[in-house]
Amino acid sequence: MDSNQALNGLIQDNSLTAEEQNIATKVLNHERISTDEALYLYEKANLGYVGILANYIRESKNADDTYFNKNFHIEPTNVCIYSCDFCSYSRLKKNREDGWELSMNEMMDIVKKYDDQAVTEVHFTGGVLPQYDVPFYEELFRRIKKHRPELHIKGLTPVEYHYIFKKEKLSYREGMERMKAAGLDSMPGGGAEIFDKGIRDQIAGGKCSSEEWLEIHEIWHDLGMRSNATMLYGHIETFAQRVDHLDRLRKLQDKTNGFMAFIPLKFRNKNNDMSHVPEVSTVEDLRNYAISRIFLDNFQHIKAYWPMIGRDTAQMALAFGVNCMDGTIDDTTKIYSMAGSEQNPAMTTAEIVNSIRLVGRRAIERDSLYNVIKDYTEEVFDEDTQYRGYAIKHNAN
């Protein structure tokens, strides 16, 4: 049964409430749902219902195409001036013996390590320290572009930019113009956490405000550039606060159309000051992906960041609105592994392609801006390299 048949069958289900019938009809007609309806989905809708709606939207926008890219991460430091309660990664200045601070040459050595590999993107994010300032990143980005001009630089969040621009006495626009001139190609979506001020102040006090996060992305979009957006979910926020977060993103996207993908980020409770807060279930992960897909009608892509939620959950999410698996992440990313997620996250091309194929989707390698590099539909891999994880194989008929 295809997604259109599934949705039409759902609408004819007499057991649905009037609210559920109305929302499903809106989705079928490609109409926007309201914030009240989104809250209803979070509070009352079951997984199967939101899954059918989200998959219909996913296939309407992207068919079976499921994207990934070949990327690697560089984390300059895990020492940070901020102390976010949810963070398992940062080491405060007083705990420097547990941290690292990479020099520019060390970062360039990491870039050069991939010279003979077909990676297309380097992703920078990490802690905030005074020495990693505007001139530092300008020189680093320029050196990368000189060494490998085609390598896409996706770098730093508004949290980092807010700090370094303030230190340099630059306006946000002046700062982003300088980053663009130095070779920055796009911005990741991190640092958004949750936009509600009360919760943000409680778990991430001192960082840039929600309004400042949104302003920096808006300026970047106004410069003709693209970025992603995230939401940290599953901690002490309410469903209403999730909807508020999504609504602010949808409104900015209406204004700029500069966001490429939305990435829900699951709170992980290992080794941080919120270890007493239980993690939400896989069912709630999938519901959150689905409702995000339903509400964010002006976002083309919903991404499952598999190092955060695990390979199997990311694979399942492809039936709940997700159409991007991020990338091969060929490095030793620690931001999420320190919190209890995927350890030493890396998937080979064969593994990520086969994980997509096992659920009946089409694996597409993309660049950082979602331009197609290669369709892996006909690619054949050695049996020993095939990914063996969760699988629901679609009926061939």
Stockholm file with secondary structure:
# STOCKHOLM 1.0

chainA/1-397         MDSNQALNGLIQDNSLTAEEQNIATKVLNHERISTDEALYLYEKANLGYVGILANYIRESKNADDTYFNKNFHIEPTNVCIYSCDFCSYSRLKKNREDGWELSMNEMMDIVKKYDDQAVTEVHFTGGVLPQYDVPFYEELFRRIKKHRPELHIKGLTPVEYHYIFKKEKLSYREGMERMKAAGLDSMPGGGAEIFDKGIRDQIAGGKCSSEEWLEIHEIWHDLGMRSNATMLYGHIETFAQRVDHLDRLRKLQDKTNGFMAFIPLKFRNKNNDMSHVPEVSTVEDLRNYAISRIFLDNFQHIKAYWPMIGRDTAQMALAFGVNCMDGTIDDTTKIYSMAGSEQNPAMTTAEIVNSIRLVGRRAIERDSLYNVIKDYTEEVFDEDTQYRGYAIKHNAN
#=GR chainA/1-397 SS CCHHHHHHHHHTCTTSCHHHHHHHHHHHTTCCCCHHHHHHHHHHCCHHHHHHHHHHHHHHHHTTEEEEECEEEECCBSBCSCCCTTCSSCBCGGGGGGCCBCCHHHHHHHHHHTTTSCCCEEEECCCCCTTSCHHHHHHHHHHHHHHCTTSEEEECCHHHHHHHHHHHTCCHHHHHHHHHHHTCCEECCTTCCCCCHHHHHHHHTTSCCHHHHHHHHHHHHHTTCEEEEEEEESSSCCHHHHHHHHHHHHHHHHHHCCEEEEEEEECCCTTSTTTTSCCCCHHHHHHHHHHHHHHCTTCSEEBCCHHHHCHHHHHHHTTTTCCEEEECCCSCCCTTGGGTSCSSCCCCHHHHHHHHHTTTCEEEEECTTSCEEEECTTCCCCGGGCCCSCCCCCCCC
#=GC SS_cons         CCHHHHHHHHHTCTTSCHHHHHHHHHHHTTCCCCHHHHHHHHHHCCHHHHHHHHHHHHHHHHTTEEEEECEEEECCBSBCSCCCTTCSSCBCGGGGGGCCBCCHHHHHHHHHHTTTSCCCEEEECCCCCTTSCHHHHHHHHHHHHHHCTTSEEEECCHHHHHHHHHHHTCCHHHHHHHHHHHTCCEECCTTCCCCCHHHHHHHHTTSCCHHHHHHHHHHHHHTTCEEEEEEEESSSCCHHHHHHHHHHHHHHHHHHCCEEEEEEEECCCTTSTTTTSCCCCHHHHHHHHHHHHHHCTTCSEEBCCHHHHCHHHHHHHTTTTCCEEEECCCSCCCTTGGGTSCSSCCCCHHHHHHHHHTTTCEEEEECTTSCEEEECTTCCCCGGGCCCSCCCCCCCC
//
